[in-house]
Amino acid sequence: MAQQLRFRVTTTQDKADALISELAGSPVIHQVQEISELGVYMHDDSSSADLPDDQVQGTHYIQLEFEDPELENRIRESLMLRAARADMALEILEKRSD
């Protein structure tokens, strides 16, 4: 049964993208993606690199999926450590089982 963990970080788009890439490389995480939280945050799709908007702090909603519910605490601790190292504000929003 897939477990979902949603969280938000306050950081630049570049740092959020780097976090998503790092998480996607984890063998215990099956899927990670930036999402819009009930329409509160919509990412405007400007694909040019280093635009001023990419350098501004913003709120990024991220969802990840993992299989083993016993790994949840390790995943949360890892998220907190990564966020602290990258100077991001992190808030866990919810955990869901599908």
C-alpha positions in Angstrom: 0.0 0.0 0.0 1.5 3.3 -1.1 2.1 6.0 1.6 2.0 9.6 0.6 3.7 12.4 2.5 2.9 16.1 1.6 5.0 19.0 2.7 5.8 22.5 1.8 9.1 24.3 1.7 9.7 28.0 1.5 12.7 28.6 -0.8 13.7 29.5 -4.3 12.4 27.5 -7.3 16.0 26.4 -8.0 16.4 24.9 -4.4 13.0 23.3 -4.6 13.9 21.6 -7.9 17.2 20.4 -6.4 15.4 18.9 -3.4 13.0 17.1 -5.7 15.8 15.7 -7.7 17.7 14.6 -4.6 14.6 12.9 -3.2 13.8 11.2 -6.6 17.2 9.5 -6.4 16.3 7.8 -3.1 15.8 4.0 -3.4 13.0 4.1 -0.8 10.9 6.9 -2.5 8.9 5.8 -5.5 7.6 9.1 -6.7 8.2 12.8 -5.8 6.6 15.8 -7.5 5.7 19.4 -7.0 2.0 19.9 -6.7 -0.5 22.7 -6.3 -2.2 22.6 -2.9 -5.9 23.1 -3.7 -5.1 25.9 -6.1 -3.3 27.9 -3.4 0.0 27.7 -5.3 0.2 27.5 -9.0 3.7 27.3 -10.6 3.9 29.6 -13.6 5.7 27.6 -16.3 8.6 29.9 -17.3 11.2 27.5 -18.5 14.1 29.9 -19.0 16.9 29.4 -16.4 17.8 32.0 -13.9 14.8 34.2 -14.3 14.3 36.6 -11.4 11.3 34.6 -10.3 13.5 31.5 -9.9 15.7 33.4 -7.4 12.8 34.7 -5.1 11.6 32.8 -2.0 8.3 31.1 -2.6 6.2 28.3 -1.2 6.5 24.9 -3.0 4.2 22.0 -2.2 5.8 18.6 -2.7 4.3 15.1 -2.5 6.3 11.9 -2.2 5.2 8.3 -2.2 6.9 5.4 -0.5 5.9 1.8 0.2 7.1 0.9 3.7 5.2 2.8 6.4 8.0 1.9 8.9 10.3 4.3 7.0 8.2 7.3 7.6 10.2 8.7 10.5 13.5 8.3 8.7 12.0 10.1 5.7 10.8 12.9 7.9 14.2 13.2 9.6 15.9 13.2 6.2 13.6 16.0 5.0 14.2 18.1 8.0 18.0 17.7 7.7 18.0 18.5 4.0 15.8 21.6 4.5 18.1 22.8 7.3 21.2 22.3 5.2 19.7 24.3 2.3 18.2 27.0 4.6 14.6 26.2 3.7 11.5 26.4 5.9 9.8 23.0 6.0 6.3 22.0 7.1 4.9 18.5 6.9 1.3 18.8 5.8 -0.2 15.4 5.9 0.4 11.7 5.4 -2.0 9.5 3.5 -2.3 5.9 2.8 -3.8 4.8 -0.5 
